[in-house]
Amino acid sequence: MLGKLLTILATALSLLVVDIIFPGVDLANFPAAMAAALIIGIVNIGVKPIISILSLPATILTLGAFSLVVNGLCFWLASLFVPGFIVAGFLAFIFAPIVLSVVNTFITNYFAERYPELSE
């Protein structure tokens, strides 16, 4: 349970970094970031596999590049459900999920190295 909460916290902190980097991503406050992190997780678990399977031919034809569109679509879809979380513009749609993933990986690894007892 604590591990899942830390994952949501790391994603929320990553979203705040994405908010600083991309002008097309807007987060109103930290509670909106926490809610967005939770909804992004739900969308990635529930909706993304379906979209990925349906878009498999396009992903194969583009040698995997269409997966960026799928990630952007899931990121944007999450913004529809969270008040105070806005994704606008093509650059934010495509590149913000990439930055989110990279920053989230660094934050998660930082917590795991510093506090291994929390990830158990």
Backbone as XML, in Angstrom:
<?xml version="1.0"?>
<chain id="A" units="angstrom">
  <residue number="1" name="MET">
    <atom name="N" x="0.819" y="-1.188" z="0.000"/>
    <atom name="CA" x="0.000" y="0.000" z="0.000"/>
    <atom name="C" x="0.869" y="1.262" z="0.000"/>
  </residue>
  <residue number="2" name="LEU">
    <atom name="N" x="1.890" y="1.257" z="0.842"/>
    <atom name="CA" x="2.779" y="2.413" z="0.907"/>
    <atom name="C" x="3.543" y="2.586" z="-0.400"/>
  </residue>
  <residue number="3" name="GLY">
    <atom name="N" x="3.896" y="1.475" z="-1.043"/>
    <atom name="CA" x="4.595" y="1.531" z="-2.321"/>
    <atom name="C" x="3.743" y="2.190" z="-3.396"/>
  </residue>
  <residue number="4" name="LYS">
    <atom name="N" x="2.449" y="1.885" z="-3.409"/>
    <atom name="CA" x="1.549" y="2.498" z="-4.390"/>
    <atom name="C" x="1.394" y="3.992" z="-4.130"/>
  </residue>
  <residue number="5" name="LEU">
    <atom name="N" x="1.324" y="4.367" z="-2.868"/>
    <atom name="CA" x="1.226" y="5.778" z="-2.514"/>
    <atom name="C" x="2.489" y="6.531" z="-2.927"/>
  </residue>
  <residue number="6" name="LEU">
    <atom name="N" x="3.645" y="5.905" z="-2.735"/>
    <atom name="CA" x="4.892" y="6.539" z="-3.157"/>
    <atom name="C" x="4.976" y="6.648" z="-4.677"/>
  </residue>
  <residue number="7" name="THR">
    <atom name="N" x="4.438" y="5.686" z="-5.389"/>
    <atom name="CA" x="4.404" y="5.760" z="-6.847"/>
    <atom name="C" x="3.543" y="6.930" z="-7.302"/>
  </residue>
  <residue number="8" name="ILE">
    <atom name="N" x="2.394" y="7.109" z="-6.685"/>
    <atom name="CA" x="1.526" y="8.234" z="-7.016"/>
    <atom name="C" x="2.206" y="9.551" z="-6.664"/>
  </residue>
  <residue number="9" name="LEU">
    <atom name="N" x="2.878" y="9.595" z="-5.520"/>
    <atom name="CA" x="3.601" y="10.805" z="-5.115"/>
    <atom name="C" x="4.721" y="11.132" z="-6.104"/>
  </residue>
  <residue number="10" name="ALA">
    <atom name="N" x="5.475" y="10.122" z="-6.526"/>
    <atom name="CA" x="6.556" y="10.343" z="-7.491"/>
    <atom name="C" x="5.996" y="10.832" z="-8.824"/>
  </residue>
  <residue number="11" name="THR">
    <atom name="N" x="4.872" y="10.272" z="-9.245"/>
    <atom name="CA" x="4.247" y="10.716" z="-10.496"/>
    <atom name="C" x="3.736" y="12.148" z="-10.365"/>
  </residue>
  <residue number="12" name="ALA">
    <atom name="N" x="3.182" y="12.483" z="-9.212"/>
    <atom name="CA" x="2.700" y="13.858" z="-9.001"/>
    <atom name="C" x="3.863" y="14.853" z="-9.035"/>
  </residue>
  <residue number="13" name="LEU">
    <atom name="N" x="4.965" y="14.507" z="-8.404"/>
    <atom name="CA" x="6.144" y="15.382" z="-8.451"/>
    <atom name="C" x="6.669" y="15.498" z="-9.880"/>
  </residue>
  <residue number="14" name="SER">
    <atom name="N" x="6.634" y="14.402" z="-10.618"/>
    <atom name="CA" x="7.061" y="14.430" z="-12.019"/>
    <atom name="C" x="6.144" y="15.312" z="-12.850"/>
  </residue>
  <residue number="15" name="LEU">
    <atom name="N" x="4.857" y="15.268" z="-12.568"/>
    <atom name="CA" x="3.908" y="16.123" z="-13.280"/>
    <atom name="C" x="4.177" y="17.600" z="-13.008"/>
  </residue>
  <residue number="16" name="LEU">
    <atom name="N" x="4.582" y="17.915" z="-11.798"/>
    <atom name="CA" x="4.919" y="19.303" z="-11.489"/>
    <atom name="C" x="6.141" y="19.758" z="-12.284"/>
  </residue>
  <residue number="17" name="VAL">
    <atom name="N" x="7.108" y="18.867" z="-12.485"/>
    <atom name="CA" x="8.265" y="19.189" z="-13.317"/>
    <atom name="C" x="7.835" y="19.391" z="-14.766"/>
  </residue>
  <residue number="18" name="VAL">
    <atom name="N" x="6.963" y="18.527" z="-15.250"/>
    <atom name="CA" x="6.451" y="18.657" z="-16.618"/>
    <atom name="C" x="5.694" y="19.981" z="-16.763"/>
  </residue>
  <residue number="19" name="ASP">
    <atom name="N" x="4.966" y="20.367" z="-15.739"/>
    <atom name="CA" x="4.238" y="21.639" z="-15.751"/>
    <atom name="C" x="5.208" y="22.818" z="-15.898"/>
  </residue>
  <residue number="20" name="ILE">
    <atom name="N" x="6.360" y="22.729" z="-15.289"/>
    <atom name="CA" x="7.363" y="23.792" z="-15.391"/>
    <atom name="C" x="7.986" y="23.820" z="-16.784"/>
  </residue>
  <residue number="21" name="ILE">
    <atom name="N" x="8.247" y="22.659" z="-17.365"/>
    <atom name="CA" x="8.963" y="22.576" z="-18.636"/>
    <atom name="C" x="8.075" y="22.935" z="-19.819"/>
  </residue>
  <residue number="22" name="PHE">
    <atom name="N" x="6.844" y="22.434" z="-19.850"/>
    <atom name="CA" x="5.973" y="22.608" z="-21.017"/>
    <atom name="C" x="4.887" y="23.640" z="-20.743"/>
  </residue>
  <residue number="23" name="PRO">
    <atom name="N" x="4.830" y="24.679" z="-21.581"/>
    <atom name="CA" x="3.767" y="25.666" z="-21.393"/>
    <atom name="C" x="2.382" y="25.114" z="-21.713"/>
  </residue>
  <residue number="24" name="GLY">
    <atom name="N" x="2.278" y="24.023" z="-22.458"/>
    <atom name="CA" x="0.987" y="23.438" z="-22.797"/>
    <atom name="C" x="0.399" y="22.565" z="-21.710"/>
  </residue>
  <residue number="25" name="VAL">
    <atom name="N" x="1.184" y="22.278" z="-20.679"/>
    <atom name="CA" x="0.688" y="21.490" z="-19.551"/>
    <atom name="C" x="0.506" y="22.433" z="-18.377"/>
  </residue>
  <residue number="26" name="ASP">
    <atom name="N" x="-0.683" y="22.423" z="-17.796"/>
    <atom name="CA" x="-0.981" y="23.335" z="-16.697"/>
    <atom name="C" x="-1.601" y="22.562" z="-15.546"/>
  </residue>
  <residue number="27" name="LEU">
    <atom name="N" x="-0.974" y="22.658" z="-14.392"/>
    <atom name="CA" x="-1.503" y="22.074" z="-13.160"/>
    <atom name="C" x="-1.819" y="23.205" z="-12.194"/>
  </residue>
  <residue number="28" name="ALA">
    <atom name="N" x="-3.011" y="23.193" z="-11.650"/>
    <atom name="CA" x="-3.444" y="24.277" z="-10.782"/>
    <atom name="C" x="-2.725" y="24.255" z="-9.434"/>
  </residue>
  <residue number="29" name="ASN">
    <atom name="N" x="-2.557" y="23.060" z="-8.859"/>
    <atom name="CA" x="-1.964" y="22.956" z="-7.529"/>
    <atom name="C" x="-1.515" y="21.509" z="-7.283"/>
  </residue>
  <residue number="30" name="PHE">
    <atom name="N" x="-0.953" y="21.258" z="-6.103"/>
    <atom name="CA" x="-0.454" y="19.922" z="-5.794"/>
    <atom name="C" x="-1.567" y="18.876" z="-5.686"/>
  </residue>
  <residue number="31" name="PRO">
    <atom name="N" x="-2.726" y="19.197" z="-5.088"/>
    <atom name="CA" x="-3.803" y="18.196" z="-5.095"/>
    <atom name="C" x="-4.240" y="17.806" z="-6.512"/>
  </residue>
  <residue number="32" name="ALA">
    <atom name="N" x="-4.230" y="18.764" z="-7.433"/>
    <atom name="CA" x="-4.553" y="18.432" z="-8.827"/>
    <atom name="C" x="-3.490" y="17.506" z="-9.406"/>
  </residue>
  <residue number="33" name="ALA">
    <atom name="N" x="-2.236" y="17.709" z="-9.026"/>
    <atom name="CA" x="-1.156" y="16.828" z="-9.488"/>
    <atom name="C" x="-1.331" y="15.420" z="-8.925"/>
  </residue>
  <residue number="34" name="MET">
    <atom name="N" x="-1.719" y="15.316" z="-7.664"/>
    <atom name="CA" x="-1.959" y="13.996" z="-7.066"/>
    <atom name="C" x="-3.130" y="13.291" z="-7.760"/>
  </residue>
  <residue number="35" name="ALA">
    <atom name="N" x="-4.208" y="14.030" z="-8.015"/>
    <atom name="CA" x="-5.355" y="13.445" z="-8.698"/>
    <atom name="C" x="-4.982" y="13.035" z="-10.119"/>
  </residue>
  <residue number="36" name="ALA">
    <atom name="N" x="-4.208" y="13.880" z="-10.794"/>
    <atom name="CA" x="-3.779" y="13.560" z="-12.161"/>
    <atom name="C" x="-2.896" y="12.321" z="-12.168"/>
  </residue>
  <residue number="37" name="ALA">
    <atom name="N" x="-2.023" y="12.188" z="-11.185"/>
    <atom name="CA" x="-1.156" y="11.004" z="-11.101"/>
    <atom name="C" x="-1.994" y="9.744" z="-10.928"/>
  </residue>
  <residue number="38" name="LEU">
    <atom name="N" x="-3.004" y="9.810" z="-10.098"/>
    <atom name="CA" x="-3.883" y="8.661" z="-9.886"/>
    <atom name="C" x="-4.649" y="8.310" z="-11.164"/>
  </residue>
  <residue number="39" name="ILE">
    <atom name="N" x="-5.190" y="9.317" z="-11.832"/>
    <atom name="CA" x="-5.967" y="9.076" z="-13.050"/>
    <atom name="C" x="-5.059" y="8.581" z="-14.179"/>
  </residue>
  <residue number="40" name="ILE">
    <atom name="N" x="-3.849" y="9.118" z="-14.281"/>
    <atom name="CA" x="-2.904" y="8.628" z="-15.294"/>
    <atom name="C" x="-2.625" y="7.141" z="-15.068"/>
  </residue>
  <residue number="41" name="GLY">
    <atom name="N" x="-2.449" y="6.755" z="-13.817"/>
    <atom name="CA" x="-2.245" y="5.336" z="-13.508"/>
    <atom name="C" x="-3.437" y="4.485" z="-13.912"/>
  </residue>
  <residue number="42" name="ILE">
    <atom name="N" x="-4.634" y="4.971" z="-13.635"/>
    <atom name="CA" x="-5.844" y="4.228" z="-13.989"/>
    <atom name="C" x="-5.988" y="4.118" z="-15.501"/>
  </residue>
  <residue number="43" name="VAL">
    <atom name="N" x="-5.735" y="5.222" z="-16.208"/>
    <atom name="CA" x="-5.832" y="5.209" z="-17.676"/>
    <atom name="C" x="-4.785" y="4.261" z="-18.261"/>
  </residue>
  <residue number="44" name="ASN">
    <atom name="N" x="-3.571" y="4.287" z="-17.716"/>
    <atom name="CA" x="-2.514" y="3.409" z="-18.227"/>
    <atom name="C" x="-2.814" y="1.934" z="-17.979"/>
  </residue>
  <residue number="45" name="ILE">
    <atom name="N" x="-3.517" y="1.644" z="-16.910"/>
    <atom name="CA" x="-3.863" y="0.253" z="-16.612"/>
    <atom name="C" x="-5.097" y="-0.202" z="-17.396"/>
  </residue>
  <residue number="46" name="GLY">
    <atom name="N" x="-6.097" y="0.671" z="-17.508"/>
    <atom name="CA" x="-7.363" y="0.248" z="-18.082"/>
    <atom name="C" x="-7.554" y="0.539" z="-19.555"/>
  </residue>
  <residue number="47" name="VAL">
    <atom name="N" x="-7.165" y="1.721" z="-20.004"/>
    <atom name="CA" x="-7.475" y="2.150" z="-21.364"/>
    <atom name="C" x="-6.309" y="1.947" z="-22.324"/>
  </residue>
  <residue number="48" name="LYS">
    <atom name="N" x="-5.100" y="2.190" z="-21.871"/>
    <atom name="CA" x="-3.938" y="2.137" z="-22.759"/>
    <atom name="C" x="-3.748" y="0.776" z="-23.435"/>
  </residue>
  <residue number="49" name="PRO">
    <atom name="N" x="-3.936" y="-0.349" z="-22.749"/>
    <atom name="CA" x="-3.782" y="-1.629" z="-23.455"/>
    <atom name="C" x="-4.766" y="-1.796" z="-24.617"/>
  </residue>
  <residue number="50" name="ILE">
    <atom name="N" x="-5.974" y="-1.307" z="-24.440"/>
    <atom name="CA" x="-6.975" y="-1.411" z="-25.503"/>
    <atom name="C" x="-6.573" y="-0.544" z="-26.688"/>
  </residue>
  <residue number="51" name="ILE">
    <atom name="N" x="-6.170" y="0.694" z="-26.411"/>
    <atom name="CA" x="-5.743" y="1.595" z="-27.490"/>
    <atom name="C" x="-4.505" y="1.043" z="-28.180"/>
  </residue>
  <residue number="52" name="SER">
    <atom name="N" x="-3.593" y="0.479" z="-27.408"/>
    <atom name="CA" x="-2.372" y="-0.079" z="-28.001"/>
    <atom name="C" x="-2.674" y="-1.236" z="-28.949"/>
  </residue>
  <residue number="53" name="ILE">
    <atom name="N" x="-3.595" y="-2.085" z="-28.561"/>
    <atom name="CA" x="-3.958" y="-3.214" z="-29.428"/>
    <atom name="C" x="-4.661" y="-2.717" z="-30.690"/>
  </residue>
  <residue number="54" name="LEU">
    <atom name="N" x="-5.563" y="-1.763" z="-30.536"/>
    <atom name="CA" x="-6.283" y="-1.239" z="-31.690"/>
    <atom name="C" x="-5.365" y="-0.486" z="-32.655"/>
  </residue>
  <residue number="55" name="SER">
    <atom name="N" x="-4.316" y="0.126" z="-32.119"/>
    <atom name="CA" x="-3.406" y="0.908" z="-32.965"/>
    <atom name="C" x="-2.168" y="0.118" z="-33.372"/>
  </residue>
  <residue number="56" name="LEU">
    <atom name="N" x="-2.164" y="-1.174" z="-33.136"/>
    <atom name="CA" x="-1.001" y="-1.992" z="-33.458"/>
    <atom name="C" x="-0.592" y="-1.910" z="-34.929"/>
  </residue>
  <residue number="57" name="PRO">
    <atom name="N" x="-1.515" y="-1.944" z="-35.882"/>
    <atom name="CA" x="-1.080" y="-1.811" z="-37.286"/>
    <atom name="C" x="-0.358" y="-0.486" z="-37.566"/>
  </residue>
  <residue number="58" name="ALA">
    <atom name="N" x="-0.875" y="0.613" z="-37.018"/>
    <atom name="CA" x="-0.223" y="1.911" z="-37.223"/>
    <atom name="C" x="1.138" y="1.944" z="-36.540"/>
  </residue>
  <residue number="59" name="THR">
    <atom name="N" x="1.238" y="1.315" z="-35.375"/>
    <atom name="CA" x="2.517" y="1.268" z="-34.664"/>
    <atom name="C" x="3.545" y="0.467" z="-35.454"/>
  </residue>
  <residue number="60" name="ILE">
    <atom name="N" x="3.122" y="-0.632" z="-36.051"/>
    <atom name="CA" x="4.038" y="-1.447" z="-36.861"/>
    <atom name="C" x="4.463" y="-0.689" z="-38.113"/>
  </residue>
  <residue number="61" name="LEU">
    <atom name="N" x="3.502" y="-0.040" z="-38.772"/>
    <atom name="CA" x="3.821" y="0.708" z="-39.996"/>
    <atom name="C" x="4.780" y="1.864" z="-39.746"/>
  </residue>
  <residue number="62" name="THR">
    <atom name="N" x="4.697" y="2.468" z="-38.570"/>
    <atom name="CA" x="5.571" y="3.607" z="-38.253"/>
    <atom name="C" x="6.801" y="3.184" z="-37.454"/>
  </residue>
  <residue number="63" name="LEU">
    <atom name="N" x="7.032" y="1.880" z="-37.386"/>
    <atom name="CA" x="8.176" y="1.325" z="-36.636"/>
    <atom name="C" x="8.193" y="1.774" z="-35.178"/>
  </residue>
  <residue number="64" name="GLY">
    <atom name="N" x="7.021" y="1.849" z="-34.580"/>
    <atom name="CA" x="6.903" y="2.167" z="-33.162"/>
    <atom name="C" x="6.658" y="3.619" z="-32.847"/>
  </residue>
  <residue number="65" name="ALA">
    <atom name="N" x="6.792" y="4.506" z="-33.816"/>
    <atom name="CA" x="6.627" y="5.935" z="-33.544"/>
    <atom name="C" x="5.192" y="6.291" z="-33.151"/>
  </residue>
  <residue number="66" name="PHE">
    <atom name="N" x="4.228" y="5.510" z="-33.613"/>
    <atom name="CA" x="2.830" y="5.799" z="-33.271"/>
    <atom name="C" x="2.569" y="5.586" z="-31.776"/>
  </residue>
  <residue number="67" name="SER">
    <atom name="N" x="3.435" y="4.860" z="-31.094"/>
    <atom name="CA" x="3.255" y="4.681" z="-29.650"/>
    <atom name="C" x="3.375" y="6.012" z="-28.904"/>
  </residue>
  <residue number="68" name="LEU">
    <atom name="N" x="4.092" y="6.979" z="-29.493"/>
    <atom name="CA" x="4.139" y="8.320" z="-28.898"/>
    <atom name="C" x="2.759" y="8.964" z="-28.921"/>
  </residue>
  <residue number="69" name="VAL">
    <atom name="N" x="2.020" y="8.744" z="-29.995"/>
    <atom name="CA" x="0.660" y="9.267" z="-30.094"/>
    <atom name="C" x="-0.249" y="8.579" z="-29.076"/>
  </residue>
  <residue number="70" name="VAL">
    <atom name="N" x="-0.070" y="7.281" z="-28.903"/>
    <atom name="CA" x="-0.871" y="6.545" z="-27.920"/>
    <atom name="C" x="-0.584" y="7.075" z="-26.512"/>
  </residue>
  <residue number="71" name="ASN">
    <atom name="N" x="0.682" y="7.289" z="-26.183"/>
    <atom name="CA" x="1.031" y="7.848" z="-24.870"/>
    <atom name="C" x="0.439" y="9.238" z="-24.690"/>
  </residue>
  <residue number="72" name="GLY">
    <atom name="N" x="0.533" y="10.063" z="-25.738"/>
    <atom name="CA" x="-0.035" y="11.403" z="-25.672"/>
    <atom name="C" x="-1.541" y="11.375" z="-25.509"/>
  </residue>
  <residue number="73" name="LEU">
    <atom name="N" x="-2.183" y="10.452" z="-26.193"/>
    <atom name="CA" x="-3.635" y="10.327" z="-26.081"/>
    <atom name="C" x="-4.050" y="9.944" z="-24.658"/>
  </residue>
  <residue number="74" name="CYS">
    <atom name="N" x="-3.332" y="9.025" z="-24.055"/>
    <atom name="CA" x="-3.639" y="8.623" z="-22.674"/>
    <atom name="C" x="-3.374" y="9.769" z="-21.694"/>
  </residue>
  <residue number="75" name="PHE">
    <atom name="N" x="-2.307" y="10.515" z="-21.926"/>
    <atom name="CA" x="-1.972" y="11.671" z="-21.087"/>
    <atom name="C" x="-3.084" y="12.720" z="-21.193"/>
  </residue>
  <residue number="76" name="TRP">
    <atom name="N" x="-3.507" y="13.012" z="-22.422"/>
    <atom name="CA" x="-4.568" y="13.988" z="-22.649"/>
    <atom name="C" x="-5.887" y="13.496" z="-22.070"/>
  </residue>
  <residue number="77" name="LEU">
    <atom name="N" x="-6.174" y="12.195" z="-22.238"/>
    <atom name="CA" x="-7.406" y="11.621" z="-21.713"/>
    <atom name="C" x="-7.489" y="11.779" z="-20.202"/>
  </residue>
  <residue number="78" name="ALA">
    <atom name="N" x="-6.374" y="11.601" z="-19.528"/>
    <atom name="CA" x="-6.353" y="11.784" z="-18.076"/>
    <atom name="C" x="-6.676" y="13.231" z="-17.705"/>
  </residue>
  <residue number="79" name="SER">
    <atom name="N" x="-6.233" y="14.178" z="-18.538"/>
    <atom name="CA" x="-6.501" y="15.586" z="-18.239"/>
    <atom name="C" x="-7.989" y="15.927" z="-18.336"/>
  </residue>
  <residue number="80" name="LEU">
    <atom name="N" x="-8.746" y="15.132" z="-19.075"/>
    <atom name="CA" x="-10.185" y="15.386" z="-19.185"/>
    <atom name="C" x="-10.928" y="15.092" z="-17.883"/>
  </residue>
  <residue number="81" name="PHE">
    <atom name="N" x="-10.365" y="14.226" z="-17.056"/>
    <atom name="CA" x="-11.037" y="13.801" z="-15.830"/>
    <atom name="C" x="-10.590" y="14.549" z="-14.582"/>
  </residue>
  <residue number="82" name="VAL">
    <atom name="N" x="-9.550" y="15.383" z="-14.699"/>
    <atom name="CA" x="-9.015" y="16.053" z="-13.514"/>
    <atom name="C" x="-9.172" y="17.563" z="-13.666"/>
  </residue>
  <residue number="83" name="PRO">
    <atom name="N" x="-9.997" y="18.176" z="-12.834"/>
    <atom name="CA" x="-10.077" y="19.639" z="-12.867"/>
    <atom name="C" x="-8.734" y="20.227" z="-12.415"/>
  </residue>
  <residue number="84" name="GLY">
    <atom name="N" x="-8.264" y="21.219" z="-13.111"/>
    <atom name="CA" x="-6.990" y="21.836" z="-12.769"/>
    <atom name="C" x="-5.806" y="21.216" z="-13.475"/>
  </residue>
  <residue number="85" name="PHE">
    <atom name="N" x="-6.052" y="20.261" z="-14.378"/>
    <atom name="CA" x="-4.997" y="19.633" z="-15.164"/>
    <atom name="C" x="-5.373" y="19.789" z="-16.633"/>
  </residue>
  <residue number="86" name="ILE">
    <atom name="N" x="-4.559" y="20.565" z="-17.360"/>
    <atom name="CA" x="-4.862" y="20.877" z="-18.757"/>
    <atom name="C" x="-3.667" y="20.500" z="-19.626"/>
  </residue>
  <residue number="87" name="VAL">
    <atom name="N" x="-3.945" y="19.821" z="-20.727"/>
    <atom name="CA" x="-2.933" y="19.514" z="-21.743"/>
    <atom name="C" x="-3.404" y="20.161" z="-23.035"/>
  </residue>
  <residue number="88" name="ALA">
    <atom name="N" x="-2.630" y="21.124" z="-23.530"/>
    <atom name="CA" x="-3.003" y="21.839" z="-24.752"/>
    <atom name="C" x="-1.776" y="21.993" z="-25.639"/>
  </residue>
  <residue number="89" name="GLY">
    <atom name="N" x="-1.943" y="21.731" z="-26.903"/>
    <atom name="CA" x="-0.852" y="21.904" z="-27.854"/>
    <atom name="C" x="-0.204" y="20.589" z="-28.234"/>
  </residue>
  <residue number="90" name="PHE">
    <atom name="N" x="0.283" y="20.558" z="-29.461"/>
    <atom name="CA" x="0.864" y="19.337" z="-30.008"/>
    <atom name="C" x="2.150" y="18.935" z="-29.287"/>
  </residue>
  <residue number="91" name="LEU">
    <atom name="N" x="3.015" y="19.906" z="-28.973"/>
    <atom name="CA" x="4.280" y="19.575" z="-28.296"/>
    <atom name="C" x="4.029" y="18.972" z="-26.924"/>
  </residue>
  <residue number="92" name="ALA">
    <atom name="N" x="3.079" y="19.533" z="-26.202"/>
    <atom name="CA" x="2.743" y="18.973" z="-24.892"/>
    <atom name="C" x="2.128" y="17.588" z="-25.041"/>
  </residue>
  <residue number="93" name="PHE">
    <atom name="N" x="1.313" y="17.404" z="-26.056"/>
    <atom name="CA" x="0.645" y="16.129" z="-26.309"/>
    <atom name="C" x="1.655" y="15.012" z="-26.585"/>
  </residue>
  <residue number="94" name="ILE">
    <atom name="N" x="2.700" y="15.310" z="-27.354"/>
    <atom name="CA" x="3.674" y="14.288" z="-27.749"/>
    <atom name="C" x="4.833" y="14.170" z="-26.756"/>
  </residue>
  <residue number="95" name="PHE">
    <atom name="N" x="5.418" y="15.293" z="-26.354"/>
    <atom name="CA" x="6.667" y="15.241" z="-25.593"/>
    <atom name="C" x="6.509" y="15.257" z="-24.076"/>
  </residue>
  <residue number="96" name="ALA">
    <atom name="N" x="5.397" y="15.775" z="-23.560"/>
    <atom name="CA" x="5.210" y="15.797" z="-22.106"/>
    <atom name="C" x="5.174" y="14.389" z="-21.495"/>
  </residue>
  <residue number="97" name="PRO">
    <atom name="N" x="4.514" y="13.398" z="-22.120"/>
    <atom name="CA" x="4.568" y="12.047" z="-21.541"/>
    <atom name="C" x="5.981" y="11.458" z="-21.526"/>
  </residue>
  <residue number="98" name="ILE">
    <atom name="N" x="6.807" y="11.835" z="-22.494"/>
    <atom name="CA" x="8.195" y="11.346" z="-22.510"/>
    <atom name="C" x="8.957" y="11.928" z="-21.322"/>
  </residue>
  <residue number="99" name="VAL">
    <atom name="N" x="8.834" y="13.239" z="-21.134"/>
    <atom name="CA" x="9.518" y="13.891" z="-20.008"/>
    <atom name="C" x="8.962" y="13.362" z="-18.692"/>
  </residue>
  <residue number="100" name="LEU">
    <atom name="N" x="7.656" y="13.161" z="-18.625"/>
    <atom name="CA" x="7.046" y="12.599" z="-17.414"/>
    <atom name="C" x="7.654" y="11.250" z="-17.082"/>
  </residue>
  <residue number="101" name="SER">
    <atom name="N" x="7.808" y="10.411" z="-18.071"/>
    <atom name="CA" x="8.376" y="9.084" z="-17.861"/>
    <atom name="C" x="9.823" y="9.148" z="-17.378"/>
  </residue>
  <residue number="102" name="VAL">
    <atom name="N" x="10.618" y="10.000" z="-17.995"/>
    <atom name="CA" x="12.033" y="10.113" z="-17.616"/>
    <atom name="C" x="12.173" y="10.661" z="-16.199"/>
  </residue>
  <residue number="103" name="VAL">
    <atom name="N" x="11.458" y="11.745" z="-15.899"/>
    <atom name="CA" x="11.549" y="12.350" z="-14.567"/>
    <atom name="C" x="11.010" y="11.385" z="-13.517"/>
  </residue>
  <residue number="104" name="ASN">
    <atom name="N" x="9.924" y="10.693" z="-13.822"/>
    <atom name="CA" x="9.346" y="9.732" z="-12.890"/>
    <atom name="C" x="10.322" y="8.597" z="-12.593"/>
  </residue>
  <residue number="105" name="THR">
    <atom name="N" x="11.042" y="8.152" z="-13.604"/>
    <atom name="CA" x="12.040" y="7.098" z="-13.402"/>
    <atom name="C" x="13.135" y="7.572" z="-12.455"/>
  </residue>
  <residue number="106" name="PHE">
    <atom name="N" x="13.631" y="8.795" z="-12.662"/>
    <atom name="CA" x="14.675" y="9.324" z="-11.788"/>
    <atom name="C" x="14.192" y="9.478" z="-10.349"/>
  </residue>
  <residue number="107" name="ILE">
    <atom name="N" x="12.987" y="10.025" z="-10.170"/>
    <atom name="CA" x="12.467" y="10.220" z="-8.809"/>
    <atom name="C" x="12.224" y="8.881" z="-8.127"/>
  </residue>
  <residue number="108" name="THR">
    <atom name="N" x="11.650" y="7.932" z="-8.836"/>
    <atom name="CA" x="11.387" y="6.610" z="-8.266"/>
    <atom name="C" x="12.683" y="5.913" z="-7.882"/>
  </residue>
  <residue number="109" name="ASN">
    <atom name="N" x="13.692" y="5.979" z="-8.745"/>
    <atom name="CA" x="14.987" y="5.374" z="-8.434"/>
    <atom name="C" x="15.654" y="6.065" z="-7.254"/>
  </residue>
  <residue number="110" name="TYR">
    <atom name="N" x="15.496" y="7.368" z="-7.160"/>
    <atom name="CA" x="16.062" y="8.110" z="-6.031"/>
    <atom name="C" x="15.450" y="7.623" z="-4.717"/>
  </residue>
  <residue number="111" name="PHE">
    <atom name="N" x="14.103" y="7.532" z="-4.679"/>
    <atom name="CA" x="13.442" y="7.048" z="-3.468"/>
    <atom name="C" x="13.847" y="5.612" z="-3.156"/>
  </residue>
  <residue number="112" name="ALA">
    <atom name="N" x="13.955" y="4.774" z="-4.162"/>
    <atom name="CA" x="14.287" y="3.368" z="-3.952"/>
    <atom name="C" x="15.710" y="3.202" z="-3.415"/>
  </residue>
  <residue number="113" name="GLU">
    <atom name="N" x="16.649" y="4.033" z="-3.888"/>
    <atom name="CA" x="18.031" y="3.948" z="-3.392"/>
    <atom name="C" x="18.170" y="4.510" z="-1.989"/>
  </residue>
  <residue number="114" name="ARG">
    <atom name="N" x="17.526" y="5.623" z="-1.733"/>
    <atom name="CA" x="17.651" y="6.288" z="-0.426"/>
    <atom name="C" x="16.863" y="5.591" z="0.677"/>
  </residue>
  <residue number="115" name="TYR">
    <atom name="N" x="15.698" y="5.071" z="0.327"/>
    <atom name="CA" x="14.805" y="4.483" z="1.326"/>
    <atom name="C" x="14.323" y="3.114" z="0.840"/>
  </residue>
  <residue number="116" name="PRO">
    <atom name="N" x="15.206" y="2.112" z="0.820"/>
    <atom name="CA" x="14.785" y="0.794" z="0.327"/>
    <atom name="C" x="13.704" y="0.137" z="1.166"/>
  </residue>
  <residue number="117" name="GLU">
    <atom name="N" x="13.619" y="0.498" z="2.443"/>
    <atom name="CA" x="12.611" y="-0.113" z="3.306"/>
    <atom name="C" x="11.202" y="0.340" z="2.946"/>
  </residue>
  <residue number="118" name="LEU">
    <atom name="N" x="11.067" y="1.480" z="2.262"/>
    <atom name="CA" x="9.734" y="1.956" z="1.877"/>
    <atom name="C" x="9.169" y="1.222" z="0.671"/>
  </residue>
  <residue number="119" name="SER">
    <atom name="N" x="10.031" y="0.687" z="-0.164"/>
    <atom name="CA" x="9.546" y="0.033" z="-1.372"/>
    <atom name="C" x="9.192" y="-1.439" z="-1.149"/>
  </residue>
  <residue number="120" name="GLU">
    <atom name="N" x="9.367" y="-1.946" z="0.023"/>
    <atom name="CA" x="9.051" y="-3.356" z="0.307"/>
    <atom name="C" x="7.591" y="-3.577" z="0.530"/>
  </residue>
</chain>
